[in-house]
Protein backbone atom coordinates (compact mmCIF):
# COMPACT_ATOMS: atom_id res chain seq x y z
CA UNK A 1 0.00 0.00 0.00
CA UNK A 2 1.31 3.42 -1.00
CA UNK A 3 -0.73 6.57 -0.33
CA UNK A 4 0.16 10.10 -1.43
CA UNK A 5 -1.42 13.50 -1.72
CA UNK A 6 1.68 15.19 -3.16
CA UNK A 7 1.21 17.31 -6.25
CA UNK A 8 2.29 15.61 -9.49
CA UNK A 9 5.44 17.76 -9.75
CA UNK A 10 6.60 16.67 -6.30
CA UNK A 11 5.75 13.03 -7.07
CA UNK A 12 7.91 13.21 -10.22
CA UNK A 13 10.76 15.00 -8.45
CA UNK A 14 10.78 12.45 -5.62
CA UNK A 15 10.35 9.54 -8.09
CA UNK A 16 7.26 8.30 -6.26
CA UNK A 17 5.03 7.71 -9.27
CA UNK A 18 3.16 4.47 -9.92
CA UNK A 19 5.89 3.11 -12.21
CA UNK A 20 8.71 3.90 -9.75
CA UNK A 21 6.87 2.38 -6.78
CA UNK A 22 5.81 -0.69 -8.74
CA UNK A 23 9.40 -1.21 -9.93
CA UNK A 24 10.15 -1.97 -6.27
CA UNK A 25 6.89 -3.84 -5.58
CA UNK A 26 4.66 -4.68 -8.57
CA UNK A 27 1.80 -5.82 -6.31
CA UNK A 28 1.39 -2.54 -4.46
CA UNK A 29 -1.95 -0.74 -4.39
CA UNK A 30 -1.20 2.90 -5.20
CA UNK A 31 -3.62 5.52 -3.82
CA UNK A 32 -3.69 9.25 -4.62
CA UNK A 33 -5.68 12.05 -3.06
CA UNK A 34 -5.80 15.28 -5.05
CA UNK A 35 -7.74 18.47 -5.56
CA UNK A 36 -8.93 18.00 -9.17
CA UNK A 37 -8.11 14.40 -10.12
CA UNK A 38 -5.30 12.87 -12.19
CA UNK A 39 -6.44 14.01 -15.64
CA UNK A 40 -7.35 17.28 -17.28
CA UNK A 41 -5.85 20.76 -17.43
CA UNK A 42 -5.94 21.25 -13.64
CA UNK A 43 -4.53 17.87 -12.60
CA UNK A 44 -1.25 19.45 -11.48
CA UNK A 45 -2.95 22.19 -9.46
CA UNK A 46 -3.41 22.03 -5.72
CA UNK A 47 -6.51 23.04 -3.83
CA UNK A 48 -8.23 23.01 -0.48
CA UNK A 49 -11.55 21.73 0.72
CA UNK A 50 -12.96 25.26 1.09
CA UNK A 51 -12.02 26.33 -2.44
CA UNK A 52 -12.41 23.08 -4.40
CA UNK A 53 -14.85 20.92 -2.43
CA UNK A 54 -17.13 23.54 -0.89
CA UNK A 55 -17.09 26.41 -3.37
CA UNK A 56 -16.22 24.92 -6.74
CA UNK A 57 -17.95 21.60 -6.04
CA UNK A 58 -21.27 23.35 -5.39
CA UNK A 59 -21.86 22.73 -1.69
CA UNK A 60 -21.68 26.44 -0.89
CA UNK A 61 -24.23 27.20 -3.61
CA UNK A 62 -26.59 24.57 -2.27
CA UNK A 63 -26.26 25.69 1.35
CA UNK A 64 -26.40 29.46 0.86
CA UNK A 65 -29.77 31.17 0.87
CA UNK A 66 -30.57 33.43 -2.06
CA UNK A 67 -29.62 37.01 -1.27
CA UNK A 68 -27.33 36.08 1.63
CA UNK A 69 -24.42 38.52 2.00
CA UNK A 70 -21.88 35.68 2.27
CA UNK A 71 -21.75 32.01 1.36
CA UNK A 72 -22.69 29.57 4.08
CA UNK A 73 -19.66 28.17 5.86
CA UNK A 74 -18.83 24.48 5.74
CA UNK A 75 -20.54 22.55 8.54
CA UNK A 76 -17.19 21.56 10.06
CA UNK A 77 -13.49 22.05 9.54
CA UNK A 78 -11.89 19.81 6.92
CA UNK A 79 -15.39 18.81 5.80
CA UNK A 80 -14.41 17.87 2.24
CA UNK A 81 -11.08 16.45 3.38
CA UNK A 82 -12.85 14.15 5.82
CA UNK A 83 -15.32 12.90 3.23
CA UNK A 84 -12.56 12.48 0.66
CA UNK A 85 -10.45 10.54 3.15
CA UNK A 86 -13.33 8.19 3.91
CA UNK A 87 -13.96 7.62 0.20
CA UNK A 88 -10.24 7.04 -0.38
CA UNK A 89 -10.21 4.49 2.46
CA UNK A 90 -13.16 2.69 0.88
CA UNK A 91 -11.42 2.65 -2.48
CA UNK A 92 -8.26 1.26 -0.90
CA UNK A 93 -10.25 -1.47 0.87
CA UNK A 94 -11.90 -2.44 -2.43
CA UNK A 95 -8.53 -2.45 -4.23
CA UNK A 96 -6.98 -4.66 -1.53
CA UNK A 97 -9.89 -7.09 -1.80
CA UNK A 98 -9.56 -7.16 -5.60
CA UNK A 99 -5.82 -7.81 -5.30
CA UNK A 100 -6.48 -10.66 -2.87
CA UNK A 101 -9.11 -12.25 -5.15
CA UNK A 102 -7.61 -11.61 -8.58
CA UNK A 103 -3.94 -10.77 -8.05
CA UNK A 104 -4.50 -7.44 -9.84
CA UNK A 105 -3.27 -4.26 -8.16
CA UNK A 106 -5.08 -1.03 -8.91
CA UNK A 107 -4.49 2.68 -8.65
CA UNK A 108 -7.09 4.44 -6.49
CA UNK A 109 -7.75 8.11 -7.24
CA UNK A 110 -10.00 10.36 -5.16
CA UNK A 111 -10.18 14.12 -5.58
CA UNK A 112 -11.92 16.84 -3.62
CA UNK A 113 -13.84 17.76 -6.77
CA UNK A 114 -15.02 14.18 -7.38
CA UNK A 115 -16.00 13.91 -3.71
CA UNK A 116 -18.05 17.11 -4.00
CA UNK A 117 -19.71 15.76 -7.13
CA UNK A 118 -20.62 12.56 -5.29
CA UNK A 119 -21.93 14.56 -2.30
CA UNK A 120 -24.10 16.66 -4.65
CA UNK A 121 -25.33 13.71 -6.72
CA UNK A 122 -28.98 13.98 -5.67
CA UNK A 123 -29.16 17.71 -6.48
CA UNK A 124 -27.30 17.21 -9.76
CA UNK A 125 -29.56 14.30 -10.72
CA UNK A 126 -32.70 16.27 -9.89
CA UNK A 127 -31.43 19.25 -11.89
CA UNK A 128 -30.75 16.99 -14.86
CA UNK A 129 -34.20 15.40 -14.58
CA UNK A 130 -36.13 18.65 -14.21
CA UNK A 131 -33.88 21.01 -16.16
CA UNK A 132 -33.91 23.38 -13.18
CA UNK A 133 -31.42 24.42 -10.54
CA UNK A 134 -33.13 23.20 -7.34
CA UNK A 135 -31.85 26.23 -5.44
CA UNK A 136 -32.99 29.05 -7.72
CA UNK A 137 -36.63 29.29 -6.59
CA UNK A 138 -36.13 29.01 -2.85
CA UNK A 139 -36.76 32.04 -0.72
CA UNK A 140 -35.80 31.31 2.85
CA UNK A 141 -34.74 27.71 3.13
CA UNK A 142 -33.38 24.68 1.32
CA UNK A 143 -35.16 23.78 -1.89
CA UNK A 144 -36.56 20.54 -0.50
CA UNK A 145 -38.56 22.45 2.14
CA UNK A 146 -40.60 24.04 -0.64
CA UNK A 147 -41.79 20.61 -1.76
CA UNK A 148 -41.91 18.75 1.55
CA UNK A 149 -42.77 20.66 4.73
CA UNK A 150 -41.78 17.65 6.82
CA UNK A 151 -38.09 17.98 5.97
CA UNK A 152 -36.04 20.72 7.51
CA UNK A 153 -34.83 22.29 10.72
CA UNK A 154 -37.28 24.58 12.46
CA UNK A 155 -36.92 26.97 15.42
CA UNK A 156 -39.24 26.16 18.34
CA UNK A 157 -41.10 28.58 20.61
CA UNK A 158 -38.45 28.08 23.33
CA UNK A 159 -35.69 29.13 20.88
CA UNK A 160 -34.36 25.63 20.30
CA UNK A 161 -34.46 23.62 17.08
CA UNK A 162 -36.23 20.51 15.89
CA UNK A 163 -35.31 18.57 12.76
CA UNK A 164 -37.89 16.70 10.76
CA UNK A 165 -36.80 14.14 8.18
CA UNK A 166 -39.94 12.51 6.88
CA UNK A 167 -39.42 11.63 3.24
CA UNK A 168 -43.08 10.67 2.68
CA UNK A 169 -45.11 13.75 3.67
CA UNK A 170 -48.43 12.27 2.58
CA UNK A 171 -47.97 9.32 4.88
CA UNK A 172 -47.09 11.37 7.99
CA UNK A 173 -48.80 14.74 7.49
CA UNK A 174 -51.98 14.02 9.49
CA UNK A 175 -50.04 12.52 12.39
CA UNK A 176 -47.67 15.49 12.59
CA UNK A 177 -50.59 17.92 12.49
CA UNK A 178 -52.27 16.08 15.38
CA UNK A 179 -49.01 16.11 17.39
CA UNK A 180 -48.53 19.86 17.00
CA UNK A 181 -52.16 20.64 17.76
CA UNK A 182 -53.01 21.78 14.20
CA UNK A 183 -55.60 19.24 13.09
CA UNK A 184 -57.16 22.02 11.03
CA UNK A 185 -54.26 21.58 8.55
CA UNK A 186 -55.12 17.94 7.86
ZIFEN-V561322 format. One record per helix or strand. SS is the DSSP state (H for helix, E for strand). FROM is the first residue (numbers start at 0). LEN is the number of residues. If there is no record, write none. Layout:
# ZIFEN-V561322
ss=SS from=FROM len=LEN
ss=SS from=FROM len=LEN
This chain:
# ZIFEN-V561322
ss=E from=1 len=3
ss=H from=7 len=6
ss=H from=17 len=7
ss=E from=29 len=5
ss=H from=48 len=8
ss=H from=58 len=5
ss=H from=78 len=24
ss=E from=106 len=5
ss=H from=111 len=8
ss=H from=120 len=10
ss=H from=142 len=5
ss=E from=150 len=5
ss=E from=160 len=5
ss=H from=168 len=11
ss=H from=182 len=3
